[in-house]
Amino acid sequence: MAIAPDDPLITALSCARWRDYLELTKPRVSLLIVFTAIVGMVLASPGMVPLPALVFGTIGIAMASGSAAALNHILDRRIDRQMARTRRRPLATGTLRTSQALAFAGVLCSGSMIVLWLSVGGLCALLTFGSSIGYAVIYTVWLKHATPQNIVIGGAAGAAPPLLGWVAVTHSIDAQALVLFMIIFTWTPPHFWSLAIARREEYAKVGIPMLPVTHGVAYTRRQILFYTVLLILCTLLPVVIGMSGLIYLAAALVLDARFLYLAVALWRGARPELPIRTFRFSITYLMALFGAFIADHYFQFSLYQGFPWSR
């Protein structure tokens, strides 16, 4: 029996396949990456972000992020089948073949390099490619299975997006861009180790040496508190060096106080739900902190440069 092109079954299958490919890009993670990259562009621009950098830089970085995420799916597909958090991913369930995911990742990677090289320059393209390989290959293939410090060492790749956004505008690496890098670099351990505590048994089951597995939960809690304090110090640097002003400072102090409260409570081991609460708040924390960067930047620009609504 022939099936019409507009048959509901064909439509449903096509929709499912589209969603599977989208899932390969880890859209929530990619959204955070793109957002922090845009913040880097904003802070690198005296006024409004140059349109080519904003449009093509964002597209290129988003494509690179999606490509790295797809490669991560491919390399972790056997582990994903054994973990409750990841067993419904497209490759783990078999809804997509490895060859399809590999082709998808290759198209995104090639496209991102072409877009970035032609629109915002070779330095941004090379740094983006390096950070993608750092996450998708060096971290996933080697670091993740080699050392309990995997997330600290591999965190450099995850901390790159605001630096990439900065370079897309200035075509250079500046000290202020490195401050943004350091904020995400020190944010990564408390963010991820909180999740690792909550999923400790799953990581132990698949043999991944996450810190709670190799050194215990109590030690990991102390490390989360230590890195949270480092993070707070890093978030104050933009004010110290004159990179941001009072709007950012007020937001940072409120967010830092909440993060520190959770880290201290987690260190004391007060309640079993705290690890996942800390993990979830850490995502809100980073989004709000970088949103404060944008608000502060444009408030200062309006105040001193004279946007129409400031006259």
C-alpha positions as CSV (number, residue, x, y, z in Angstrom):
1,M,0.0,0.0,0.0
2,A,1.4,3.4,-1.0
3,I,1.8,6.1,1.6
4,A,1.0,9.7,0.7
5,P,3.7,12.3,1.3
6,D,1.4,14.1,3.7
7,D,0.5,10.9,5.6
8,P,0.4,11.6,9.4
9,L,2.9,8.7,10.0
10,I,5.5,10.3,7.7
11,T,5.0,13.6,9.3
12,A,5.4,12.2,12.8
13,L,8.6,10.3,11.8
14,S,10.1,13.4,10.2
15,C,9.3,15.4,13.3
16,A,10.9,12.8,15.5
17,R,14.1,12.7,13.3
18,W,14.4,16.5,13.4
19,R,14.1,16.5,17.2
20,D,16.7,13.7,17.4
21,Y,19.2,15.8,15.4
22,L,18.4,18.8,17.6
23,E,19.0,16.6,20.7
24,L,22.5,15.7,19.4
25,T,23.4,19.4,19.8
26,K,22.6,19.5,23.5
27,P,20.4,22.6,22.9
28,R,20.3,23.7,26.6
29,V,24.1,23.6,26.9
30,S,24.6,25.2,23.5
31,L,22.2,28.0,24.4
32,L,24.3,28.8,27.5
33,I,27.5,28.7,25.4
34,V,26.1,31.0,22.8
35,F,24.7,33.4,25.4
36,T,28.1,33.7,27.1
37,A,29.8,34.2,23.8
38,I,27.4,37.0,23.0
39,V,28.2,38.6,26.3
40,G,31.9,38.5,25.3
41,M,30.9,40.3,22.1
42,V,29.0,43.0,24.0
43,L,31.7,43.7,26.5
44,A,34.3,43.9,23.7
45,S,32.3,46.6,21.9
46,P,32.4,50.2,23.1
47,G,28.8,50.6,21.9
48,M,26.6,48.2,19.9
49,V,28.1,45.0,18.7
50,P,29.1,45.1,15.1
51,L,26.4,43.3,13.1
52,P,28.6,40.9,11.2
53,A,30.3,39.7,14.4
54,L,27.0,39.4,16.2
55,V,25.2,37.4,13.5
56,F,27.9,35.3,11.9
57,G,30.0,34.9,15.1
58,T,26.9,33.7,16.9
59,I,26.0,31.3,14.1
60,G,29.5,29.9,13.8
61,I,30.0,29.4,17.5
62,A,26.5,27.8,17.8
63,M,27.4,25.4,15.0
64,A,30.7,24.5,16.6
65,S,29.0,23.9,19.9
66,G,26.4,21.6,18.2
67,S,29.2,19.7,16.4
68,A,31.2,19.1,19.6
69,A,28.0,18.0,21.4
70,A,27.2,15.5,18.6
71,L,30.7,14.1,18.8
72,N,30.3,13.7,22.5
73,H,27.1,11.7,21.9
74,I,29.0,9.5,19.5
75,L,32.0,8.8,21.8
76,D,29.8,8.3,24.9
77,R,27.0,6.3,23.3
78,R,27.9,3.0,25.1
79,I,28.1,4.8,28.5
80,D,24.9,6.7,27.8
81,R,23.0,3.4,27.5
82,Q,23.9,2.5,31.1
83,M,23.1,5.8,32.8
84,A,19.5,6.9,33.7
85,R,20.3,10.5,32.9
86,T,21.5,9.8,29.3
87,R,19.9,6.5,28.2
88,R,17.2,8.3,26.2
89,R,19.6,10.1,23.9
90,P,19.2,9.4,20.2
91,L,22.3,7.2,19.8
92,A,21.7,5.3,23.0
93,T,18.1,4.4,22.0
94,G,19.1,3.7,18.4
95,T,16.8,6.3,16.8
96,L,19.8,7.6,15.0
97,R,22.8,5.7,13.6
98,T,26.4,6.6,14.5
99,S,27.1,7.3,10.8
100,Q,24.2,9.8,10.7
101,A,25.4,11.6,13.8
102,L,29.0,11.6,12.5
103,A,27.9,13.2,9.2
104,F,25.8,15.7,11.1
105,A,28.7,16.7,13.3
106,G,31.0,17.0,10.3
107,V,28.7,19.3,8.4
108,L,28.3,21.5,11.5
109,C,32.0,21.6,12.2
110,S,32.9,22.4,8.6
111,G,30.2,25.0,8.3
112,S,31.2,26.7,11.5
113,M,34.8,27.0,10.5
114,I,33.9,28.5,7.1
115,V,31.4,31.0,8.6
116,L,33.9,32.1,11.3
117,W,36.9,32.3,9.1
118,L,35.2,34.3,6.4
119,S,33.2,36.6,8.8
120,V,35.2,37.2,12.0
121,G,38.7,36.0,11.2
122,G,41.1,33.1,11.5
123,L,41.9,33.6,15.2
124,C,38.3,33.1,16.3
125,A,37.9,30.2,14.0
126,L,41.0,28.5,15.2
127,L,40.2,29.1,18.9
128,T,36.7,27.8,18.4
129,F,38.0,24.7,16.7
130,G,40.5,24.1,19.5
131,S,37.8,24.4,22.2
132,S,35.5,22.1,20.3
133,I,38.3,19.4,20.0
134,G,39.2,20.0,23.6
135,Y,35.7,19.1,24.8
136,A,34.7,16.5,22.2
137,V,37.9,14.6,22.0
138,I,40.5,15.5,24.7
139,Y,38.0,15.6,27.5
140,T,35.5,12.9,26.4
141,V,38.0,10.4,25.1
142,W,40.9,10.9,27.6
143,L,40.4,13.2,30.5
144,K,37.0,11.9,31.5
145,H,38.3,8.4,32.0
146,A,41.9,9.3,33.1
147,T,41.6,11.5,36.2
148,P,39.1,12.7,38.8
149,Q,40.4,16.2,38.0
150,N,38.9,15.7,34.5
151,I,36.3,18.5,34.8
152,V,38.9,21.0,36.1
153,I,41.4,20.4,33.3
154,G,38.8,20.0,30.7
155,G,37.0,23.1,32.0
156,A,39.2,25.2,29.8
157,A,37.3,24.2,26.7
158,G,33.9,25.0,28.4
159,A,35.2,28.4,29.6
160,A,36.1,29.5,26.1
161,P,32.8,30.9,24.7
162,P,33.0,34.5,26.1
163,L,36.7,34.6,25.0
164,L,35.6,33.5,21.5
165,G,32.9,36.2,21.4
166,W,35.5,38.8,22.5
167,V,37.9,37.7,19.7
168,A,35.1,37.8,17.2
169,V,34.8,41.5,17.7
170,T,38.4,42.6,18.5
171,H,40.4,39.9,16.7
172,S,42.7,39.7,19.8
173,I,42.9,38.2,23.2
174,D,42.7,40.8,26.0
175,A,43.0,40.7,29.8
176,Q,39.3,41.5,30.2
177,A,38.4,38.5,28.0
178,L,40.6,36.3,30.2
179,V,38.6,37.5,33.3
180,L,35.4,36.2,31.7
181,F,37.2,32.9,30.9
182,M,38.3,32.6,34.6
183,I,34.8,33.2,35.8
184,I,33.4,30.2,33.9
185,F,36.6,28.1,34.6
186,T,36.1,28.4,38.3
187,W,32.3,28.0,38.0
188,T,32.6,24.7,36.3
189,P,33.8,22.5,39.2
190,P,31.1,23.4,41.7
191,H,28.5,23.2,38.9
192,F,29.5,19.8,37.6
193,W,30.6,18.2,40.9
194,S,27.3,18.9,42.4
195,L,25.7,16.9,39.7
196,A,28.4,14.2,40.1
197,I,27.5,13.8,43.8
198,A,23.8,13.4,42.9
199,R,24.7,10.8,40.2
200,R,27.6,9.2,42.0
201,E,26.3,5.7,41.8
202,E,25.7,6.0,38.0
203,Y,29.3,7.2,37.4
204,A,30.7,4.4,39.6
205,K,28.6,1.9,37.6
206,V,30.1,2.9,34.3
207,G,33.7,3.3,35.6
208,I,34.1,7.0,35.2
209,P,36.4,8.4,37.9
210,M,34.5,11.4,38.9
211,L,35.7,13.0,42.1
212,P,32.9,11.7,44.4
213,V,33.6,8.2,43.1
214,T,37.4,8.3,43.6
215,H,37.7,10.6,46.7
216,G,34.3,10.3,48.3
217,V,31.4,12.8,48.8
218,A,32.8,14.6,51.8
219,Y,36.0,15.5,49.9
220,T,34.0,16.6,46.9
221,R,31.9,18.9,49.1
222,R,35.0,20.6,50.4
223,Q,36.3,21.1,46.9
224,I,33.0,22.6,45.8
225,L,33.2,25.1,48.6
226,F,36.8,25.9,47.7
227,Y,36.0,26.5,44.1
228,T,32.9,28.5,45.0
229,V,35.2,30.9,47.0
230,L,37.5,31.1,44.0
231,L,34.6,31.8,41.8
232,I,33.4,34.7,44.0
233,L,36.8,36.3,43.9
234,C,36.9,36.0,40.1
235,T,33.4,37.6,39.8
236,L,34.7,40.7,41.7
237,L,37.6,41.2,39.4
238,P,35.5,43.0,36.7
239,V,34.7,45.7,39.2
240,V,38.2,45.9,40.5
241,I,39.7,46.5,37.0
242,G,36.9,48.9,36.0
243,M,35.4,46.5,33.5
244,S,31.9,46.7,35.1
245,G,30.1,48.9,37.5
246,L,27.5,49.0,40.2
247,I,24.7,47.2,38.4
248,Y,27.0,44.2,37.8
249,L,28.4,44.4,41.3
250,A,25.0,44.4,43.0
251,A,23.9,41.4,41.0
252,A,27.2,39.5,41.6
253,L,27.0,40.0,45.3
254,V,23.4,38.7,45.5
255,L,24.2,35.7,43.3
256,D,27.5,35.0,45.1
257,A,25.8,35.1,48.5
258,R,23.3,32.5,47.3
259,F,25.9,30.2,45.7
260,L,28.1,30.4,48.9
261,Y,25.1,29.6,51.1
262,L,24.4,26.5,49.0
263,A,28.1,25.5,49.0
264,V,28.4,25.8,52.7
265,A,25.1,23.9,53.3
266,L,26.4,21.2,50.9
267,W,29.7,21.1,52.7
268,R,27.9,20.5,56.0
269,G,25.9,17.7,54.3
270,A,22.6,19.1,55.7
271,R,20.1,17.7,53.2
272,P,20.2,15.0,50.5
273,E,18.5,17.2,47.9
274,L,21.2,19.9,48.1
275,P,23.6,18.6,45.4
276,I,20.9,18.7,42.6
277,R,19.6,22.1,44.0
278,T,23.1,23.5,43.8
279,F,23.6,22.1,40.3
280,R,20.4,23.7,39.1
281,F,21.1,27.0,40.8
282,S,24.5,27.1,39.2
283,I,22.9,27.3,35.8
284,T,20.6,30.2,36.8
285,Y,23.6,31.8,38.5
286,L,25.7,31.9,35.3
287,M,22.9,33.1,33.1
288,A,22.0,35.9,35.6
289,L,25.6,36.9,36.2
290,F,26.3,37.3,32.5
291,G,23.0,39.0,32.0
292,A,24.1,41.5,34.6
293,F,27.2,42.1,32.5
294,I,25.0,43.2,29.6
295,A,22.7,45.3,31.7
296,D,25.6,47.1,33.3
297,H,27.5,47.6,30.0
298,Y,24.6,49.2,28.2
299,F,23.6,51.3,31.2
300,Q,27.1,52.8,31.3
301,F,27.0,53.3,27.6
302,S,23.7,55.1,27.8
303,L,24.9,57.2,30.7
304,Y,28.2,58.3,29.2
305,Q,27.7,58.1,25.5
306,G,24.1,59.2,25.2
307,F,21.6,56.8,23.9
308,P,18.5,58.7,22.8
309,W,16.6,57.5,25.8
310,S,19.3,58.9,28.2
311,R,19.0,62.5,26.9
